[in-house]
Amino acid sequence: MSISLSSLILLPIWINMAQIQQGGPDEKEKTTALKDLLSRIDLDELMKKDEPPLDFPDTLEGFEYAFNEKGQLRHIKTGEPFVFNYREDLHRWNQKRYEALGEIITKYVYELLEKDCNLKKISIPVDATESEPKSFIFMSEDALTNPQKLMVLIHGSGVVRAGQWARRLIINEDLDSGTQIPFIKRAVAEGYGVIVLNPNENYIEVEKPKIHVQSSSDSSDEPAEKRERKDKVSKETKKRRDFYEKYRNPQREKEMMQLYIRENGSPEEHAVYVWDHFIAQAAAENVFFVAHSYGGLAFVELHTDGGK
């Protein structure tokens, strides 16, 4: 008898319902039935049928994609647009692949802001120590000194970062559709200073430290028999936990934790911080805001928070 992963989830529920309808046997019989069910599952065989490793390239070239002269993302060999369903019936894997490509594109846009738009990358908080989490914004050389006009760009919520309007448009349409670059270039050409906010860069992710659990056998005050019983229970618990974890996290993805950036832990905080430390200090007589989606709400927060 072969049992699929979906059966593993559903069958125990079916067994319990049947037991309730029949008045139910005692707990020992329930445990025996469940153990019998689990003993029929070849875990290693099921894992072979699971998704491929989540091991993706870290460059556009590695993905075999590049932006052409029109700013369109195309396959290097076929010239075709990006294909999301690279592997049929593996939606999670395809989504992870898409996200990995998206991270590369984010870095690519950052490079364009510096090289093509001649913006400077400014770390924040401005008084951050070397070891604390940091974010950054982009500014033109004259952003704070231009006496006439300053343009501030704020993107919306989600995965987008500084210089982007929509990742989906960058991947499926072109750079002009999905990035802020056309706005920035025109603003610079018309004599504006420019500041590009980065309101979704609110934290950095680091791997969770492994918690060491002291073995009960380390306690020399307990009788040997009691220690042995505790060790046996601990091993059984670990075995069950590992069994579950192999299904919950088959790729053994790292457990991550978030370290929030001081005074920039949310889009609203970020907008207020950049206002107080940069925009309010600018010499420009007129300041113009271009905001998309949630970026508009972040701008409104400047007024409710008492921005200058």
Summary of the structure (lengths in Angstrom):
residues: 308
radius of gyration: 27.4
end to end distance: 71.4
largest distance: 83.2
contacts: 825
relative contact order: 0.12
helix: 44%
strand: 14%
